[in-house]
Amino acid sequence: MALEKNIIVDRIEMINIIEFNYFILNYRKRIQIIEDGKEISAIIEKYTLNPDHDTSTIESAIVLNVFNAVMAEQVKSNYQSFLETQKTPE
C-alpha cells in the first residue's frame, strides 16, 4: 500500500485576443494521489498567464517553454497597448 503523489500539467491552451493581437496562456495542473498504481484522489488547479506575467513564478518547464515561445516581444507590446486602452481618463 504505497502512496505516491504526482503533479502533472495535463492541459495548456493559448487564447488569441484577436482585437488587440495578443495571447493569454491557460494551463491546468493535476495533483494525483496514487495507491498501488491506481489514482485514488486528484485535485485540479487552473492558471491564467498574461503576457506580462513574472516568469520566475512558473514552476513547470513545459509551461515556461510554451510561455516563452508564445509571448514574443510583439505580443507583450500589443498587450501593453491593450492595457493603455483600459485606463480611465483622469
Protein Blocks (a to p, Z undefined) as FASTA:
>chain_A
ZZddddddfbdcddddfknopadddddddddddeehiafbdcdddddddfklcfklpmbl
klmmmmmmmmgfklmmmmmmmmmmmpccZZ
